[in-house]
Amino acid sequence: MDDLLQQTLDTAAASAAAEAGLGPATSANGMVFLLIACLGLAMALVYVPIRVFLTITERSRRLRLLQQIRRTREALTAPLINE
């Protein structure tokens, strides 16, 4: 009796999985997709703040350099005062 019940349950589970298209390969493909999606999300969460920080610091360095160039140019074009 137990064997018949177990066999019936196995048959029903196999037919349900076949109808739904859930085989072992599909399950593995789903896990691979989730793994790659999670890795992509983690990479984005690391990349975006670093990229924003580097962009902000690069702009501030560029601004300081331009200001220094302007001050130097003004100092070089200013007439010398002889006392």
Backbone as CSV, one residue per row, in Angstrom:
resi,resn,N_x,N_y,N_z,CA_x,CA_y,CA_z,C_x,C_y,C_z
1,MET,0.824,-1.191,0.000,0.000,0.000,0.000,0.869,1.256,0.000
2,ASP,1.899,1.257,0.855,2.785,2.415,0.910,3.541,2.592,-0.401
3,ASP,3.946,1.475,-1.007,4.659,1.550,-2.278,3.773,2.142,-3.366
4,LEU,2.509,1.738,-3.383,1.575,2.243,-4.384,1.351,3.745,-4.196
5,LEU,1.215,4.168,-2.945,1.022,5.588,-2.645,2.257,6.401,-3.058
6,GLN,3.432,5.880,-2.735,4.669,6.577,-3.096,4.828,6.666,-4.609
7,GLN,4.493,5.583,-5.304,4.599,5.570,-6.761,3.624,6.565,-7.382
8,THR,2.427,6.645,-6.848,1.427,7.582,-7.350,1.878,9.028,-7.127
9,LEU,2.421,9.291,-5.954,2.911,10.643,-5.665,4.078,11.018,-6.579
10,ASP,4.982,10.083,-6.814,6.111,10.349,-7.707,5.640,10.623,-9.127
11,THR,4.667,9.828,-9.584,4.136,10.003,-10.932,3.439,11.358,-11.058
12,ALA,2.651,11.717,-10.053,1.938,12.995,-10.083,2.918,14.166,-10.056
13,ALA,3.956,14.065,-9.240,4.941,15.142,-9.155,5.712,15.275,-10.463
14,ALA,6.056,14.149,-11.077,6.793,14.184,-12.339,5.943,14.770,-13.452
15,SER,4.661,14.392,-13.504,3.798,14.922,-14.560,3.531,16.416,-14.347
16,ALA,3.384,16.839,-13.100,3.170,18.263,-12.820,4.406,19.073,-13.194
17,ALA,5.570,18.538,-12.903,6.803,19.238,-13.245,6.996,19.296,-14.755
18,ALA,6.610,18.221,-15.449,6.747,18.196,-16.906,5.787,19.188,-17.551
19,GLU,4.582,19.296,-17.029,3.603,20.238,-17.573,4.029,21.684,-17.324
20,ALA,4.615,21.928,-16.179,5.030,23.290,-15.843,6.366,23.646,-16.483
21,GLY,7.047,22.676,-17.039,8.341,22.927,-17.661,9.454,23.083,-16.651
22,LEU,9.290,22.510,-15.487,10.298,22.627,-14.445,11.102,21.341,-14.351
23,GLY,12.125,21.262,-15.137,13.013,20.119,-15.057,14.260,20.509,-14.297
24,PRO,15.162,19.592,-14.114,16.403,19.931,-13.405,17.211,21.005,-14.131
25,ALA,17.202,20.983,-15.451,17.962,21.979,-16.208,17.352,23.368,-16.044
26,THR,16.032,23.450,-16.021,15.365,24.740,-15.852,15.676,25.324,-14.488
27,SER,15.687,24.483,-13.484,15.993,24.946,-12.139,17.425,25.470,-12.071
28,ALA,18.344,24.764,-12.719,19.740,25.204,-12.725,19.886,26.515,-13.497
29,ASN,19.174,26.645,-14.616,19.243,27.889,-15.389,18.713,29.061,-14.574
30,GLY,17.666,28.815,-13.818,17.122,29.862,-12.961,18.106,30.282,-11.889
31,MET,18.798,29.316,-11.321,19.785,29.634,-10.289,20.971,30.408,-10.880
32,VAL,21.383,30.030,-12.079,22.479,30.753,-12.740,22.053,32.187,-13.023
33,PHE,20.824,32.361,-13.490,20.318,33.709,-13.755,20.306,34.539,-12.476
34,LEU,19.799,33.962,-11.393,19.753,34.696,-10.128,21.154,35.039,-9.637
35,LEU,22.081,34.115,-9.786,23.452,34.363,-9.355,24.069,35.520,-10.137
36,ILE,23.907,35.504,-11.447,24.481,36.566,-12.280,23.776,37.898,-12.018
37,ALA,22.459,37.857,-11.818,21.730,39.094,-11.517,22.186,39.684,-10.186
38,CYS,22.389,38.841,-9.187,22.857,39.329,-7.883,24.273,39.884,-7.980
39,LEU,25.128,39.220,-8.740,26.488,39.733,-8.921,26.477,41.078,-9.647
40,GLY,25.620,41.212,-10.643,25.505,42.483,-11.350,25.019,43.595,-10.440
41,LEU,24.058,43.282,-9.599,23.553,44.271,-8.647,24.640,44.677,-7.658
42,ALA,25.375,43.698,-7.162,26.461,44.006,-6.223,27.527,44.870,-6.888
43,MET,27.863,44.560,-8.129,28.859,45.362,-8.844,28.365,46.791,-9.038
44,ALA,27.084,46.939,-9.354,26.529,48.284,-9.540,26.541,49.061,-8.229
45,LEU,26.226,48.381,-7.127,26.213,49.058,-5.834,27.612,49.488,-5.399
46,VAL,28.624,48.809,-5.877,29.998,49.205,-5.569,30.476,50.268,-6.560
47,TYR,30.155,50.105,-7.836,30.693,50.969,-8.890,30.136,52.388,-8.821
48,VAL,28.845,52.523,-8.636,28.209,53.847,-8.724,28.761,54.819,-7.675
49,PRO,28.826,54.459,-6.389,29.385,55.431,-5.435,30.847,55.779,-5.710
50,ILE,31.631,54.787,-6.130,33.035,55.067,-6.438,33.140,56.017,-7.623
51,ARG,32.333,55.782,-8.662,32.372,56.639,-9.851,31.942,58.061,-9.507
52,VAL,30.912,58.212,-8.684,30.452,59.551,-8.288,31.545,60.265,-7.495
53,PHE,32.158,59.556,-6.549,33.225,60.157,-5.741,34.389,60.606,-6.615
54,LEU,34.822,59.748,-7.532,35.950,60.102,-8.387,35.616,61.268,-9.309
55,THR,34.379,61.333,-9.783,33.979,62.447,-10.646,33.996,63.761,-9.878
56,ILE,33.485,63.749,-8.666,33.452,64.976,-7.859,34.866,65.440,-7.536
57,THR,35.729,64.519,-7.123,37.093,64.927,-6.776,37.871,65.376,-8.006
58,GLU,37.615,64.763,-9.150,38.298,65.183,-10.380,37.889,66.601,-10.756
59,ARG,36.616,66.905,-10.616,36.157,68.263,-10.953,36.753,69.291,-10.009
60,SER,36.859,68.956,-8.722,37.436,69.922,-7.786,38.926,70.118,-8.057
61,ARG,39.636,69.043,-8.415,41.058,69.190,-8.769,41.219,70.049,-10.017
62,ARG,40.357,69.825,-10.991,40.421,70.601,-12.232,40.131,72.074,-11.955
63,LEU,39.163,72.358,-11.101,38.837,73.742,-10.760,40.009,74.418,-10.053
64,ARG,40.628,73.715,-9.086,41.780,74.292,-8.396,42.931,74.564,-9.359
65,LEU,43.158,73.656,-10.288,44.227,73.846,-11.272,43.945,75.054,-12.164
66,LEU,42.700,75.195,-12.620,42.351,76.350,-13.450,42.507,77.659,-12.681
67,GLN,42.125,77.664,-11.408,42.287,78.872,-10.602,43.764,79.219,-10.431
68,GLN,44.588,78.207,-10.233,46.026,78.448,-10.095,46.615,78.992,-11.392
69,ILE,46.171,78.463,-12.518,46.650,78.956,-13.816,46.237,80.410,-14.013
70,ARG,45.014,80.754,-13.657,44.548,82.149,-13.799,45.349,83.093,-12.909
71,ARG,45.597,82.680,-11.659,46.387,83.534,-10.759,47.805,83.726,-11.287
72,THR,48.389,82.665,-11.790,49.747,82.759,-12.342,49.770,83.659,-13.567
73,ARG,48.777,83.521,-14.429,48.705,84.361,-15.633,48.538,85.830,-15.253
74,GLU,47.689,86.104,-14.266,47.505,87.487,-13.814,48.787,88.033,-13.202
75,ALA,49.490,87.191,-12.452,50.744,87.647,-11.833,51.801,87.929,-12.895
76,LEU,51.815,87.144,-13.955,52.812,87.352,-15.006,52.487,88.555,-15.883
77,THR,51.216,88.875,-16.034,50.845,90.014,-16.886,50.812,91.329,-16.119
78,ALA,50.869,91.266,-14.802,50.846,92.501,-14.007,52.181,93.230,-14.176
79,PRO,52.119,94.560,-14.295,53.377,95.322,-14.449,54.174,95.312,-13.146
80,LEU,55.485,95.348,-13.308,56.360,95.389,-12.143,56.411,96.814,-11.605
81,ILE,56.384,96.945,-10.319,56.432,98.266,-9.685,57.860,98.481,-9.188
82,ASN,58.514,99.524,-9.722,59.883,99.848,-9.302,59.827,100.897,-8.215
83,GLU,60.444,100.612,-7.124,60.465,101.580,-6.029,61.843,102.109,-5.815
